[in-house]
Amino acid sequence: MKKTHLVDTFKAAVSIATVLFSLMIVISLIILSRLGSAAVFFLIGLLFVKPMLTYAASVCVDQTGVRCFLPWKTLQSYTWDEVGEVGVAGTRLFTRKDSRNTGSLYIYISKTALTDEDRFDMMLHWPPKDLIYLTYSKQRLDEIQMRFSNKIQTYNAGDLHF
């Protein structure tokens, strides 16, 4: 069965709302002949286009593999044979080892197996450009785990165990 999820629903919604709000302000300011102010709000809206495209992308999980796509373009696509590692990682890097405060949890899918240093670099330079990732939920991880037979890795995921 095929399941499709947004990469990060909350961040996508905030980015889309900011871009749309900025666009409405720009149109209003152009009508009022305030071109300088319109340019400022246009630039503010432009800053949120990349996060909007990043977090509003969809991740499709099915029997053949996993792919991340926008409506007009596939960004990443892996068959299950190509997947080297699936893991859950927290975005808060500098915490105690026993801390439950892990930040946002993301599921990541990589073509290669990662070392702890690779995972640290991935989270330090979040979001990664060469991996498929989406926000963690038990349901999403279960859908992936049904199709990926190897061990699910964790990095800075608190007391999350599989």
URUR-V478118 format. One record per residue. N is the residue number from 1. RES is the residue in one letter. PSI is psi as a letter, one per 40 degrees, with the letter a starting at -180 (NA if undefined). NEAR is the number of other ideal C-beta (glycine too) atoms within 12 Angstrom. D_FIRST is the distance of its C-alpha to the first C-alpha in Angstrom with 1 decimal. Layout:
n=N res=RES psi=PSI near=NEAR d_first=D_FIRST
n=N res=RES psi=PSI near=NEAR d_first=D_FIRST
This chain:
n=1 res=M psi=h near=10 d_first=0.0
n=2 res=K psi=h near=16 d_first=3.8
n=3 res=K psi=h near=23 d_first=6.6
n=4 res=T psi=h near=20 d_first=10.1
n=5 res=H psi=i near=32 d_first=13.3
n=6 res=L psi=i near=29 d_first=17.0
n=7 res=V psi=d near=40 d_first=18.9
n=8 res=D psi=h near=34 d_first=21.5
n=9 res=T psi=d near=21 d_first=21.6
n=10 res=F psi=d near=16 d_first=25.2
n=11 res=K psi=d near=29 d_first=26.7
n=12 res=A psi=d near=27 d_first=25.0
n=13 res=A psi=d near=19 d_first=26.5
n=14 res=V psi=d near=18 d_first=29.9
n=15 res=S psi=d near=30 d_first=30.0
n=16 res=I psi=d near=25 d_first=29.1
n=17 res=A psi=d near=19 d_first=31.6
n=18 res=T psi=d near=25 d_first=34.3
n=19 res=V psi=d near=29 d_first=33.9
n=20 res=L psi=d near=19 d_first=34.1
n=21 res=F psi=d near=18 d_first=37.0
n=22 res=S psi=d near=28 d_first=38.8
n=23 res=L psi=d near=23 d_first=38.4
n=24 res=M psi=d near=18 d_first=39.9
n=25 res=I psi=d near=24 d_first=42.8
n=26 res=V psi=d near=26 d_first=43.4
n=27 res=I psi=d near=17 d_first=43.6
n=28 res=S psi=d near=16 d_first=45.9
n=29 res=L psi=d near=22 d_first=48.1
n=30 res=I psi=d near=18 d_first=48.4
n=31 res=I psi=d near=13 d_first=49.6
n=32 res=L psi=e near=14 d_first=52.1
n=33 res=S psi=f near=10 d_first=53.2
n=34 res=R psi=g near=17 d_first=52.4
n=35 res=L psi=d near=14 d_first=51.0
n=36 res=G psi=d near=14 d_first=51.5
n=37 res=S psi=d near=19 d_first=49.5
n=38 res=A psi=d near=23 d_first=46.8
n=39 res=A psi=d near=17 d_first=46.6
n=40 res=V psi=d near=17 d_first=46.1
n=41 res=F psi=d near=28 d_first=43.2
n=42 res=F psi=d near=24 d_first=41.7
n=43 res=L psi=d near=17 d_first=41.8
n=44 res=I psi=d near=21 d_first=40.3
n=45 res=G psi=d near=28 d_first=37.4
n=46 res=L psi=d near=20 d_first=37.1
n=47 res=L psi=d near=16 d_first=36.7
n=48 res=F psi=e near=28 d_first=33.5
n=49 res=V psi=d near=21 d_first=31.8
n=50 res=K psi=d near=18 d_first=30.6
n=51 res=P psi=d near=26 d_first=29.1
n=52 res=M psi=d near=28 d_first=27.5
n=53 res=L psi=d near=27 d_first=25.8
n=54 res=T psi=d near=26 d_first=25.0
n=55 res=Y psi=e near=34 d_first=23.4
n=56 res=A psi=e near=31 d_first=21.9
n=57 res=A psi=i near=33 d_first=19.8
n=58 res=S psi=i near=30 d_first=16.0
n=59 res=V psi=h near=39 d_first=13.8
n=60 res=C psi=h near=32 d_first=10.4
n=61 res=V psi=h near=34 d_first=8.3
n=62 res=D psi=a near=20 d_first=5.9
n=63 res=Q psi=d near=15 d_first=7.0
n=64 res=T psi=d near=16 d_first=10.2
n=65 res=G psi=a near=25 d_first=11.4
n=66 res=V psi=i near=40 d_first=12.1
n=67 res=R psi=i near=29 d_first=14.3
n=68 res=C psi=h near=36 d_first=16.6
n=69 res=F psi=i near=22 d_first=17.9
n=70 res=L psi=i near=21 d_first=20.3
n=71 res=P psi=d near=11 d_first=20.1
n=72 res=W psi=e near=9 d_first=22.7
n=73 res=K psi=h near=13 d_first=22.1
n=74 res=T psi=h near=18 d_first=19.7
n=75 res=L psi=d near=27 d_first=21.4
n=76 res=Q psi=i near=31 d_first=19.8
n=77 res=S psi=h near=22 d_first=17.2
n=78 res=Y psi=h near=32 d_first=16.7
n=79 res=T psi=i near=18 d_first=15.1
n=80 res=W psi=d near=24 d_first=14.6
n=81 res=D psi=d near=14 d_first=17.9
n=82 res=E psi=e near=20 d_first=19.6
n=83 res=V psi=h near=32 d_first=18.8
n=84 res=G psi=d near=23 d_first=22.0
n=85 res=E psi=i near=30 d_first=21.5
n=86 res=V psi=h near=42 d_first=19.3
n=87 res=G psi=i near=41 d_first=21.4
n=88 res=V psi=h near=38 d_first=22.4
n=89 res=A psi=i near=42 d_first=25.7
n=90 res=G psi=i near=32 d_first=28.0
n=91 res=T psi=e near=32 d_first=30.0
n=92 res=R psi=h near=22 d_first=33.3
n=93 res=L psi=d near=23 d_first=34.9
n=94 res=F psi=g near=15 d_first=38.4
n=95 res=T psi=i near=18 d_first=38.2
n=96 res=R psi=i near=12 d_first=39.5
n=97 res=K psi=d near=13 d_first=37.4
n=98 res=D psi=e near=10 d_first=37.1
n=99 res=S psi=i near=16 d_first=36.4
n=100 res=R psi=e near=16 d_first=33.5
n=101 res=N psi=g near=19 d_first=33.9
n=102 res=T psi=e near=27 d_first=31.3
n=103 res=G psi=a near=23 d_first=30.7
n=104 res=S psi=h near=29 d_first=27.3
n=105 res=L psi=h near=32 d_first=24.5
n=106 res=Y psi=i near=40 d_first=22.1
n=107 res=I psi=h near=42 d_first=19.3
n=108 res=Y psi=i near=45 d_first=20.2
n=109 res=I psi=h near=46 d_first=18.8
n=110 res=S psi=i near=30 d_first=21.6
n=111 res=K psi=d near=23 d_first=22.3
n=112 res=T psi=i near=19 d_first=25.3
n=113 res=A psi=h near=17 d_first=26.3
n=114 res=L psi=i near=26 d_first=28.4
n=115 res=T psi=i near=16 d_first=31.6
n=116 res=D psi=d near=17 d_first=32.7
n=117 res=E psi=d near=11 d_first=34.8
n=118 res=D psi=d near=24 d_first=32.0
n=119 res=R psi=d near=31 d_first=29.9
n=120 res=F psi=d near=19 d_first=33.1
n=121 res=D psi=d near=18 d_first=33.6
n=122 res=M psi=d near=32 d_first=30.0
n=123 res=M psi=d near=33 d_first=30.5
n=124 res=L psi=d near=18 d_first=34.0
n=125 res=H psi=f near=15 d_first=32.9
n=126 res=W psi=h near=30 d_first=29.8
n=127 res=P psi=i near=30 d_first=27.7
n=128 res=P psi=i near=28 d_first=27.2
n=129 res=K psi=d near=14 d_first=27.1
n=130 res=D psi=e near=20 d_first=25.5
n=131 res=L psi=i near=35 d_first=22.6
n=132 res=I psi=h near=38 d_first=19.2
n=133 res=Y psi=i near=39 d_first=19.5
n=134 res=L psi=i near=42 d_first=18.4
n=135 res=T psi=i near=29 d_first=20.0
n=136 res=Y psi=h near=34 d_first=19.4
n=137 res=S psi=i near=21 d_first=17.9
n=138 res=K psi=d near=16 d_first=17.1
n=139 res=Q psi=d near=16 d_first=13.6
n=140 res=R psi=d near=33 d_first=12.9
n=141 res=L psi=d near=32 d_first=14.5
n=142 res=D psi=d near=18 d_first=12.7
n=143 res=E psi=d near=26 d_first=9.3
n=144 res=I psi=d near=37 d_first=11.3
n=145 res=Q psi=d near=24 d_first=13.3
n=146 res=M psi=d near=18 d_first=10.8
n=147 res=R psi=e near=27 d_first=10.6
n=148 res=F psi=h near=31 d_first=14.2
n=149 res=S psi=e near=12 d_first=16.8
n=150 res=N psi=i near=19 d_first=19.9
n=151 res=K psi=h near=15 d_first=21.7
n=152 res=I psi=h near=29 d_first=20.8
n=153 res=Q psi=i near=31 d_first=24.0
n=154 res=T psi=i near=27 d_first=25.7
n=155 res=Y psi=h near=38 d_first=28.5
n=156 res=N psi=f near=35 d_first=30.5
n=157 res=A psi=e near=32 d_first=27.9
n=158 res=G psi=b near=24 d_first=30.5
n=159 res=D psi=f near=16 d_first=29.9
n=160 res=L psi=h near=23 d_first=26.1
n=161 res=H psi=i near=11 d_first=25.5
n=162 res=F psi=NA near=20 d_first=22.6
